[in-house]
Amino acid sequence: WKAVSRELIEIGCEDKTLAFKMNGYISNANYSVKKCILLLFINHRLVESTSLRKAIETVYAAYLPKNTHPFLYLSLEISPQNVDVNVHPTKHEVHFLHEESILERVQQHIESKLLGSNSSRMYFTQKETSGRF
């Protein structure tokens, strides 16, 4: 976790027209993993959103090396009557009203944060302690 914590960017936005609020942390372009790690909470409930995952990966594709993915912790607050939890029997997969517009807004916000972050790669090294001089 130490490696990812150095590379996180805090994000947050609100759109009153779409009646949603988002906050969380996203990895910058210096951090990537083999599989996208998306911890997504909608109205304080851990859920999956295939469409949101795809939208996020589309943004990161321009910033990360091929076949690598980001780490994200996102919390969205959406009016409960606009969230459909009956997509999957386990109620883990969700859809929501104005989904396309909200996804576009999330993409724009993530992209603006990535553009504003330091785009140079940083490498952390450890000093060798073999005892030889």
CNS distance restraints for C-alpha pairs under 8 A (distance, minus, plus):
assign (resid   1 and name CA) (resid   5 and name CA) 6.03 0.50 0.50
assign (resid   2 and name CA) (resid   6 and name CA) 6.57 0.50 0.50
assign (resid   3 and name CA) (resid   7 and name CA) 7.11 0.50 0.50
assign (resid   4 and name CA) (resid   8 and name CA) 6.49 0.50 0.50
assign (resid   4 and name CA) (resid  27 and name CA) 7.12 0.50 0.50
assign (resid   4 and name CA) (resid  31 and name CA) 6.71 0.50 0.50
assign (resid   4 and name CA) (resid  71 and name CA) 7.90 0.50 0.50
assign (resid   7 and name CA) (resid  27 and name CA) 5.51 0.50 0.50
assign (resid   7 and name CA) (resid  28 and name CA) 5.64 0.50 0.50
assign (resid   7 and name CA) (resid  30 and name CA) 6.60 0.50 0.50
assign (resid   7 and name CA) (resid  31 and name CA) 6.18 0.50 0.50
assign (resid   8 and name CA) (resid  25 and name CA) 5.93 0.50 0.50
assign (resid   8 and name CA) (resid  26 and name CA) 5.40 0.50 0.50
assign (resid   8 and name CA) (resid  27 and name CA) 4.51 0.50 0.50
assign (resid   8 and name CA) (resid  28 and name CA) 6.05 0.50 0.50
assign (resid   9 and name CA) (resid  25 and name CA) 5.42 0.50 0.50
assign (resid   9 and name CA) (resid  26 and name CA) 5.30 0.50 0.50
assign (resid   9 and name CA) (resid  27 and name CA) 6.11 0.50 0.50
assign (resid   9 and name CA) (resid  28 and name CA) 6.51 0.50 0.50
assign (resid   9 and name CA) (resid 113 and name CA) 7.53 0.50 0.50
assign (resid   9 and name CA) (resid 117 and name CA) 7.88 0.50 0.50
assign (resid  10 and name CA) (resid  23 and name CA) 7.59 0.50 0.50
assign (resid  10 and name CA) (resid  24 and name CA) 5.90 0.50 0.50
assign (resid  10 and name CA) (resid  25 and name CA) 4.53 0.50 0.50
assign (resid  10 and name CA) (resid  26 and name CA) 6.61 0.50 0.50
assign (resid  11 and name CA) (resid  22 and name CA) 7.78 0.50 0.50
assign (resid  11 and name CA) (resid  23 and name CA) 5.39 0.50 0.50
assign (resid  11 and name CA) (resid  24 and name CA) 5.39 0.50 0.50
assign (resid  11 and name CA) (resid  25 and name CA) 5.75 0.50 0.50
assign (resid  11 and name CA) (resid  26 and name CA) 7.22 0.50 0.50
assign (resid  11 and name CA) (resid 109 and name CA) 7.93 0.50 0.50
assign (resid  11 and name CA) (resid 110 and name CA) 7.60 0.50 0.50
assign (resid  11 and name CA) (resid 113 and name CA) 7.36 0.50 0.50
assign (resid  12 and name CA) (resid  21 and name CA) 7.57 0.50 0.50
assign (resid  12 and name CA) (resid  22 and name CA) 5.28 0.50 0.50
assign (resid  12 and name CA) (resid  23 and name CA) 3.97 0.50 0.50
assign (resid  12 and name CA) (resid  24 and name CA) 6.47 0.50 0.50
assign (resid  13 and name CA) (resid  21 and name CA) 5.88 0.50 0.50
assign (resid  13 and name CA) (resid  22 and name CA) 5.29 0.50 0.50
assign (resid  13 and name CA) (resid  23 and name CA) 6.49 0.50 0.50
assign (resid  13 and name CA) (resid 109 and name CA) 7.38 0.50 0.50
assign (resid  14 and name CA) (resid  19 and name CA) 7.87 0.50 0.50
assign (resid  14 and name CA) (resid  20 and name CA) 5.95 0.50 0.50
assign (resid  14 and name CA) (resid  21 and name CA) 4.24 0.50 0.50
assign (resid  14 and name CA) (resid  22 and name CA) 6.20 0.50 0.50
assign (resid  15 and name CA) (resid  19 and name CA) 5.88 0.50 0.50
assign (resid  15 and name CA) (resid  20 and name CA) 5.59 0.50 0.50
assign (resid  15 and name CA) (resid  21 and name CA) 6.36 0.50 0.50
assign (resid  16 and name CA) (resid  20 and name CA) 6.47 0.50 0.50
assign (resid  18 and name CA) (resid  98 and name CA) 7.01 0.50 0.50
assign (resid  18 and name CA) (resid 101 and name CA) 7.70 0.50 0.50
assign (resid  18 and name CA) (resid 102 and name CA) 6.94 0.50 0.50
assign (resid  19 and name CA) (resid  78 and name CA) 6.26 0.50 0.50
assign (resid  19 and name CA) (resid  79 and name CA) 6.44 0.50 0.50
assign (resid  20 and name CA) (resid  76 and name CA) 6.88 0.50 0.50
assign (resid  20 and name CA) (resid  77 and name CA) 5.47 0.50 0.50
assign (resid  20 and name CA) (resid  78 and name CA) 4.64 0.50 0.50
assign (resid  20 and name CA) (resid  79 and name CA) 6.94 0.50 0.50
assign (resid  20 and name CA) (resid 102 and name CA) 7.81 0.50 0.50
assign (resid  21 and name CA) (resid  76 and name CA) 5.64 0.50 0.50
assign (resid  21 and name CA) (resid  77 and name CA) 5.08 0.50 0.50
assign (resid  21 and name CA) (resid  78 and name CA) 6.77 0.50 0.50
assign (resid  22 and name CA) (resid  74 and name CA) 6.95 0.50 0.50
assign (resid  22 and name CA) (resid  75 and name CA) 5.62 0.50 0.50
assign (resid  22 and name CA) (resid  76 and name CA) 4.45 0.50 0.50
assign (resid  22 and name CA) (resid  77 and name CA) 6.36 0.50 0.50
assign (resid  23 and name CA) (resid  74 and name CA) 5.93 0.50 0.50
assign (resid  23 and name CA) (resid  75 and name CA) 5.42 0.50 0.50
assign (resid  23 and name CA) (resid  76 and name CA) 6.70 0.50 0.50
assign (resid  24 and name CA) (resid  72 and name CA) 7.59 0.50 0.50
assign (resid  24 and name CA) (resid  73 and name CA) 5.34 0.50 0.50
assign (resid  24 and name CA) (resid  74 and name CA) 4.48 0.50 0.50
assign (resid  24 and name CA) (resid  75 and name CA) 5.88 0.50 0.50
assign (resid  25 and name CA) (resid  72 and name CA) 5.84 0.50 0.50
assign (resid  25 and name CA) (resid  73 and name CA) 5.18 0.50 0.50
assign (resid  25 and name CA) (resid  74 and name CA) 6.47 0.50 0.50
assign (resid  26 and name CA) (resid  70 and name CA) 7.47 0.50 0.50
assign (resid  26 and name CA) (resid  71 and name CA) 6.02 0.50 0.50
assign (resid  26 and name CA) (resid  72 and name CA) 4.43 0.50 0.50
assign (resid  26 and name CA) (resid  73 and name CA) 6.35 0.50 0.50
assign (resid  26 and name CA) (resid  74 and name CA) 7.89 0.50 0.50
assign (resid  26 and name CA) (resid 110 and name CA) 7.94 0.50 0.50
assign (resid  27 and name CA) (resid  31 and name CA) 6.02 0.50 0.50
assign (resid  27 and name CA) (resid  32 and name CA) 7.67 0.50 0.50
assign (resid  27 and name CA) (resid  70 and name CA) 5.88 0.50 0.50
assign (resid  27 and name CA) (resid  71 and name CA) 5.34 0.50 0.50
assign (resid  27 and name CA) (resid  72 and name CA) 6.31 0.50 0.50
assign (resid  28 and name CA) (resid  70 and name CA) 7.81 0.50 0.50
assign (resid  28 and name CA) (resid 114 and name CA) 6.19 0.50 0.50
assign (resid  28 and name CA) (resid 117 and name CA) 7.09 0.50 0.50
assign (resid  29 and name CA) (resid  63 and name CA) 5.72 0.50 0.50
assign (resid  29 and name CA) (resid  64 and name CA) 5.82 0.50 0.50
assign (resid  29 and name CA) (resid 114 and name CA) 7.26 0.50 0.50
assign (resid  29 and name CA) (resid 119 and name CA) 6.73 0.50 0.50
assign (resid  29 and name CA) (resid 121 and name CA) 7.61 0.50 0.50
assign (resid  30 and name CA) (resid  64 and name CA) 7.96 0.50 0.50
assign (resid  30 and name CA) (resid 119 and name CA) 7.82 0.50 0.50
assign (resid  30 and name CA) (resid 120 and name CA) 7.72 0.50 0.50
assign (resid  30 and name CA) (resid 121 and name CA) 5.48 0.50 0.50
assign (resid  30 and name CA) (resid 122 and name CA) 6.68 0.50 0.50
assign (resid  31 and name CA) (resid  70 and name CA) 6.87 0.50 0.50
assign (resid  31 and name CA) (resid  71 and name CA) 7.90 0.50 0.50
assign (resid  32 and name CA) (resid  64 and name CA) 6.99 0.50 0.50
assign (resid  32 and name CA) (resid  68 and name CA) 5.57 0.50 0.50
assign (resid  32 and name CA) (resid  69 and name CA) 5.13 0.50 0.50
assign (resid  32 and name CA) (resid  70 and name CA) 5.11 0.50 0.50
assign (resid  32 and name CA) (resid  71 and name CA) 7.13 0.50 0.50
assign (resid  33 and name CA) (resid  37 and name CA) 7.99 0.50 0.50
assign (resid  33 and name CA) (resid  68 and name CA) 5.37 0.50 0.50
assign (resid  33 and name CA) (resid  69 and name CA) 5.17 0.50 0.50
assign (resid  33 and name CA) (resid  70 and name CA) 6.29 0.50 0.50
assign (resid  33 and name CA) (resid  71 and name CA) 7.49 0.50 0.50
assign (resid  34 and name CA) (resid  67 and name CA) 6.65 0.50 0.50
assign (resid  34 and name CA) (resid  68 and name CA) 4.91 0.50 0.50
assign (resid  34 and name CA) (resid  69 and name CA) 5.93 0.50 0.50
assign (resid  35 and name CA) (resid  68 and name CA) 6.73 0.50 0.50
assign (resid  35 and name CA) (resid  69 and name CA) 5.62 0.50 0.50
assign (resid  35 and name CA) (resid  70 and name CA) 7.74 0.50 0.50
assign (resid  36 and name CA) (resid  57 and name CA) 7.84 0.50 0.50
assign (resid  36 and name CA) (resid  68 and name CA) 7.76 0.50 0.50
assign (resid  36 and name CA) (resid  69 and name CA) 4.75 0.50 0.50
assign (resid  36 and name CA) (resid  70 and name CA) 5.36 0.50 0.50
assign (resid  36 and name CA) (resid  71 and name CA) 6.16 0.50 0.50
assign (resid  37 and name CA) (resid  69 and name CA) 7.65 0.50 0.50
assign (resid  37 and name CA) (resid  70 and name CA) 6.42 0.50 0.50
assign (resid  37 and name CA) (resid  71 and name CA) 4.70 0.50 0.50
assign (resid  37 and name CA) (resid  72 and name CA) 6.13 0.50 0.50
assign (resid  38 and name CA) (resid  53 and name CA) 7.30 0.50 0.50
assign (resid  38 and name CA) (resid  71 and name CA) 6.04 0.50 0.50
assign (resid  38 and name CA) (resid  72 and name CA) 4.83 0.50 0.50
assign (resid  38 and name CA) (resid  73 and name CA) 5.99 0.50 0.50
assign (resid  38 and name CA) (resid  74 and name CA) 7.53 0.50 0.50
assign (resid  39 and name CA) (resid  46 and name CA) 7.28 0.50 0.50
assign (resid  39 and name CA) (resid  72 and name CA) 6.13 0.50 0.50
assign (resid  39 and name CA) (resid  73 and name CA) 4.69 0.50 0.50
assign (resid  39 and name CA) (resid  74 and name CA) 6.22 0.50 0.50
assign (resid  40 and name CA) (resid  46 and name CA) 5.78 0.50 0.50
assign (resid  40 and name CA) (resid  47 and name CA) 5.80 0.50 0.50
assign (resid  40 and name CA) (resid  48 and name CA) 6.56 0.50 0.50
assign (resid  40 and name CA) (resid  49 and name CA) 7.98 0.50 0.50
assign (resid  40 and name CA) (resid  72 and name CA) 7.93 0.50 0.50
assign (resid  40 and name CA) (resid  73 and name CA) 6.08 0.50 0.50
assign (resid  40 and name CA) (resid  74 and name CA) 5.00 0.50 0.50
assign (resid  40 and name CA) (resid  75 and name CA) 5.98 0.50 0.50
assign (resid  40 and name CA) (resid  76 and name CA) 7.74 0.50 0.50
assign (resid  41 and name CA) (resid  45 and name CA) 4.97 0.50 0.50
assign (resid  41 and name CA) (resid  46 and name CA) 4.44 0.50 0.50
assign (resid  41 and name CA) (resid  47 and name CA) 5.80 0.50 0.50
assign (resid  41 and name CA) (resid  74 and name CA) 6.20 0.50 0.50
assign (resid  41 and name CA) (resid  75 and name CA) 4.64 0.50 0.50
assign (resid  41 and name CA) (resid  76 and name CA) 6.13 0.50 0.50
assign (resid  42 and name CA) (resid  46 and name CA) 6.65 0.50 0.50
assign (resid  42 and name CA) (resid  47 and name CA) 6.70 0.50 0.50
assign (resid  42 and name CA) (resid  75 and name CA) 5.86 0.50 0.50
assign (resid  42 and name CA) (resid  76 and name CA) 4.75 0.50 0.50
assign (resid  42 and name CA) (resid  77 and name CA) 5.71 0.50 0.50
assign (resid  42 and name CA) (resid  78 and name CA) 6.96 0.50 0.50
assign (resid  43 and name CA) (resid  75 and name CA) 7.42 0.50 0.50
assign (resid  43 and name CA) (resid  76 and name CA) 6.23 0.50 0.50
assign (resid  43 and name CA) (resid  77 and name CA) 4.83 0.50 0.50
assign (resid  43 and name CA) (resid  78 and name CA) 6.45 0.50 0.50
assign (resid  43 and name CA) (resid  80 and name CA) 7.52 0.50 0.50
assign (resid  44 and name CA) (resid  75 and name CA) 7.12 0.50 0.50
assign (resid  44 and name CA) (resid  76 and name CA) 7.92 0.50 0.50
assign (resid  44 and name CA) (resid  77 and name CA) 7.68 0.50 0.50
assign (resid  46 and name CA) (resid  92 and name CA) 7.29 0.50 0.50
assign (resid  47 and name CA) (resid  91 and name CA) 7.78 0.50 0.50
assign (resid  47 and name CA) (resid  92 and name CA) 4.64 0.50 0.50
assign (resid  47 and name CA) (resid  93 and name CA) 5.85 0.50 0.50
assign (resid  47 and name CA) (resid  94 and name CA) 6.80 0.50 0.50
assign (resid  48 and name CA) (resid  92 and name CA) 5.58 0.50 0.50
assign (resid  48 and name CA) (resid  93 and name CA) 4.58 0.50 0.50
assign (resid  48 and name CA) (resid  94 and name CA) 6.35 0.50 0.50
assign (resid  49 and name CA) (resid  53 and name CA) 6.21 0.50 0.50
assign (resid  49 and name CA) (resid  93 and name CA) 5.61 0.50 0.50
assign (resid  49 and name CA) (resid  94 and name CA) 5.73 0.50 0.50
assign (resid  49 and name CA) (resid  95 and name CA) 6.92 0.50 0.50
assign (resid  50 and name CA) (resid  54 and name CA) 6.21 0.50 0.50
assign (resid  50 and name CA) (resid  93 and name CA) 7.62 0.50 0.50
assign (resid  51 and name CA) (resid  55 and name CA) 6.16 0.50 0.50
assign (resid  51 and name CA) (resid 103 and name CA) 7.97 0.50 0.50
assign (resid  52 and name CA) (resid  56 and name CA) 6.15 0.50 0.50
assign (resid  52 and name CA) (resid 103 and name CA) 6.22 0.50 0.50
assign (resid  53 and name CA) (resid  57 and name CA) 6.17 0.50 0.50
assign (resid  54 and name CA) (resid  58 and name CA) 6.14 0.50 0.50
assign (resid  55 and name CA) (resid  59 and name CA) 6.68 0.50 0.50
assign (resid  55 and name CA) (resid 103 and name CA) 6.65 0.50 0.50
assign (resid  55 and name CA) (resid 104 and name CA) 7.87 0.50 0.50
assign (resid  55 and name CA) (resid 107 and name CA) 6.59 0.50 0.50
assign (resid  56 and name CA) (resid  60 and name CA) 6.40 0.50 0.50
assign (resid  56 and name CA) (resid 107 and name CA) 6.26 0.50 0.50
assign (resid  56 and name CA) (resid 110 and name CA) 7.95 0.50 0.50
assign (resid  57 and name CA) (resid  61 and name CA) 5.97 0.50 0.50
assign (resid  57 and name CA) (resid  69 and name CA) 7.15 0.50 0.50
assign (resid  57 and name CA) (resid  70 and name CA) 7.71 0.50 0.50
assign (resid  58 and name CA) (resid  62 and name CA) 7.54 0.50 0.50
assign (resid  59 and name CA) (resid  63 and name CA) 7.66 0.50 0.50
assign (resid  59 and name CA) (resid 107 and name CA) 6.46 0.50 0.50
assign (resid  59 and name CA) (resid 110 and name CA) 7.60 0.50 0.50
assign (resid  59 and name CA) (resid 111 and name CA) 6.40 0.50 0.50
assign (resid  60 and name CA) (resid  64 and name CA) 6.00 0.50 0.50
assign (resid  60 and name CA) (resid  69 and name CA) 7.29 0.50 0.50
assign (resid  60 and name CA) (resid  70 and name CA) 7.09 0.50 0.50
assign (resid  61 and name CA) (resid  65 and name CA) 7.57 0.50 0.50
assign (resid  61 and name CA) (resid  66 and name CA) 7.34 0.50 0.50
assign (resid  61 and name CA) (resid  69 and name CA) 7.98 0.50 0.50
assign (resid  64 and name CA) (resid  68 and name CA) 6.36 0.50 0.50
assign (resid  64 and name CA) (resid  69 and name CA) 6.92 0.50 0.50
assign (resid  78 and name CA) (resid  82 and name CA) 6.77 0.50 0.50
assign (resid  78 and name CA) (resid  83 and name CA) 7.03 0.50 0.50
assign (resid  79 and name CA) (resid  83 and name CA) 7.03 0.50 0.50
assign (resid  82 and name CA) (resid  96 and name CA) 5.43 0.50 0.50
assign (resid  82 and name CA) (resid  97 and name CA) 4.95 0.50 0.50
assign (resid  83 and name CA) (resid  94 and name CA) 7.01 0.50 0.50
assign (resid  83 and name CA) (resid  95 and name CA) 6.08 0.50 0.50
assign (resid  83 and name CA) (resid  96 and name CA) 4.30 0.50 0.50
assign (resid  83 and name CA) (resid  97 and name CA) 6.45 0.50 0.50
assign (resid  84 and name CA) (resid  94 and name CA) 5.69 0.50 0.50
assign (resid  84 and name CA) (resid  95 and name CA) 5.19 0.50 0.50
assign (resid  84 and name CA) (resid  96 and name CA) 5.58 0.50 0.50
assign (resid  84 and name CA) (resid  97 and name CA) 7.99 0.50 0.50
assign (resid  85 and name CA) (resid  91 and name CA) 5.21 0.50 0.50
assign (resid  85 and name CA) (resid  92 and name CA) 7.22 0.50 0.50
assign (resid  85 and name CA) (resid  93 and name CA) 6.71 0.50 0.50
assign (resid  85 and name CA) (resid  94 and name CA) 4.83 0.50 0.50
assign (resid  85 and name CA) (resid  95 and name CA) 6.79 0.50 0.50
assign (resid  86 and name CA) (resid  91 and name CA) 5.84 0.50 0.50
assign (resid  86 and name CA) (resid  94 and name CA) 7.15 0.50 0.50
assign (resid  87 and name CA) (resid  91 and name CA) 6.61 0.50 0.50
assign (resid  87 and name CA) (resid  93 and name CA) 6.06 0.50 0.50
assign (resid  87 and name CA) (resid  94 and name CA) 5.93 0.50 0.50
assign (resid  87 and name CA) (resid  95 and name CA) 7.12 0.50 0.50
assign (resid  88 and name CA) (resid  92 and name CA) 6.62 0.50 0.50
assign (resid  88 and name CA) (resid  93 and name CA) 5.74 0.50 0.50
assign (resid  88 and name CA) (resid  94 and name CA) 7.66 0.50 0.50
assign (resid  95 and name CA) (resid  99 and name CA) 7.05 0.50 0.50
assign (resid  98 and name CA) (resid 102 and name CA) 6.14 0.50 0.50
assign (resid  99 and name CA) (resid 103 and name CA) 5.97 0.50 0.50
assign (resid 100 and name CA) (resid 104 and name CA) 6.17 0.50 0.50
assign (resid 101 and name CA) (resid 105 and name CA) 6.25 0.50 0.50
assign (resid 102 and name CA) (resid 106 and name CA) 6.16 0.50 0.50
assign (resid 103 and name CA) (resid 107 and name CA) 6.07 0.50 0.50
assign (resid 104 and name CA) (resid 108 and name CA) 6.17 0.50 0.50
assign (resid 105 and name CA) (resid 109 and name CA) 6.21 0.50 0.50
assign (resid 106 and name CA) (resid 110 and name CA) 6.16 0.50 0.50
assign (resid 107 and name CA) (resid 111 and name CA) 6.02 0.50 0.50
assign (resid 108 and name CA) (resid 112 and name CA) 6.13 0.50 0.50
assign (resid 109 and name CA) (resid 113 and name CA) 6.28 0.50 0.50
assign (resid 110 and name CA) (resid 114 and name CA) 6.17 0.50 0.50
assign (resid 111 and name CA) (resid 115 and name CA) 6.07 0.50 0.50
assign (resid 112 and name CA) (resid 116 and name CA) 6.10 0.50 0.50
assign (resid 113 and name CA) (resid 117 and name CA) 6.15 0.50 0.50
assign (resid 114 and name CA) (resid 119 and name CA) 7.90 0.50 0.50
assign (resid 115 and name CA) (resid 119 and name CA) 7.41 0.50 0.50
